[in-house]
Amino acid sequence: MIKGAIFDFDGTLVDSMFIWDTIGKDYLCSLGIEPRENLAETFKTFTLEESAEYYRAHYGVTLSVEEIVNGVNGMIENFYRNTVPLKKGIREFLESLSKDGVKMCIATVTDKYLVEAALTRLKVREYFGEIFTTAEVGCGKNNSMIYRVALAYLGTQKSESLVFEDALHALMTAKNDGFPVAAVYDSHESEQALMRANADYYISDYTQFHWIRTMKTALTIAGSDSCGGAGIQADIKTMTTNGVYAMSAITAMTAQNTVGVRSIMESTPEFLRAQLDAVFEDIYPNAVKIGMVSSSALIQVIAERLKAYRAKNIVVDPVMIATSGSELIKNDAVSLLKKELLPLAALVTPNISEAEVLTGMTVKTKEDMERAAKIIGDTYGCAVLLKGGHSINDANDLLYENGMFKWFNGKRIDNPNTHGTGCTLSSAIASNLAKGYNLETSIQRAKDYISGALAAMLDLGTESGPMNHAFNLSGKYI
């Protein structure tokens, strides 16, 4: 349970944001002038002074800019003093926090005297020890200073002090400074998918809120493996068993088993785009894993949509050849993968043969691995996890990040069934990045997971079979 709470005011404690939809029209109407347009849309980026100039230029208002600003401010002040309502359920929510001994204060951009007037009228002022404003602190909510000042007042630890915000930019300021954050739904913030994705808690209605942390999410963009050991199927199993909610955008359907790939049917670029839009617009992923992408047209769509949605924690597994030896990417797509996808990646996870394709060099020794990883990382501006496998150094993998090398030693497990190991490792890394672990920790946790999946010694299929992704599950449904 939290010990401290820092609340924004507008849109978080009170339903006030709608006033900006009507204030322009209301002011003109108070002068006996009927607006000819949607002033909320016109004034979206205007200051009050700019709005006043617009009234004078477009509606023939003869008052001075100062008089207009004072008139609008008077209407706003009247709204806060006499009209603004509380968010539904907030009174009961504040009472429950108070009973639990949670210390509370407010951090807002609204003038303090207006906040005081509104909270006093609404009979909830008693719950807040102090009201801090950006004007008093000297910076807006693109700076975390106001939250730090509030934290010092509360006297609680940052990790146990929850910031409540209804606007994405303010939520991210607090989150990036290390505060746990609760996103409060307000219809005037359009980026609700991003709000939910980045928040520790999401409050759509205070009356129905429960203290359950928001589940982190991960998206896999890859091909389907009909045998279930690799591709989308392995990714979803891995993400689920690593504690994140898994989503998918399928690049291709494959007819394959442990013996080989019989047939591949690609998604159309249009359908892949539709899948990506459907995911990002509703359940924004905290991490993205990219696996099998067999053609240039699909790569172009993926790169364009990931840029458009500002996707983060992108892990690219440059799948080129299946475990069975079948080629999974067209020759012309390799150059576009290098140009469009690798520069977007937080991490690229090639195996030895894929590293040779990406660098044009032969990789046979530990020193070769270091050279290849550096070439890839420096060329494309991403971190690289070069997977050694048993061919070079007994499953030891090499991370190259920011000019530094780190070796991750693997456990030798005598299991010939390794179908889907690359898909599984990259998906496990993405899952841990989604949960907020740093890159090194995410890699180590992923390697530990894949070791457990191999050690379960699942034996299915004629050739190199799949791992047991669910080796660590237990409970009444098993």
Secondary structure, 3 states (H helix, E strand, C coil): CCCEEEECCECCCECCCCHHHHHHHHHHHHCCCCCCCCHHHHCCCCCHHHHHHHHHHHHCCCCCHHHHHHHHHHHHHHHHHHCCCECCCHHHHHHHHHHCCCEEEEEECCCHHHHHHHHHHCCCHHHCCCEEEHHHHCCCCCCCHHHHHHHHHHCCCHHHEEEEECCHHHHHHHHHCCCCEEEECCCCCCCHHHHHHHCCEEECCHHHCCCCCCCCEEEEEEEEECCCCCHHHHHHHHHHHCCCEEEEEEEEEEEECCCCEEEEEECCHHHHHHHHHHHHHHCCCCEEEECCCCCHHHHHHHHHHHHHCCCCCEEECCCCECCCCCECCCHHHHHHHHHHHHHHCCEECCEHHHHHHHHCCCCCCHHHHHHHHHHHHHHHCCEEEEECHHHHCCCCEEEEECCEEEEECCCCCCCCCCECHHHHHHHHHHHHHHCCCCHHHHHHHHHHHHHHHHHCCCCCCCCCCECCCCCCCCCCCC
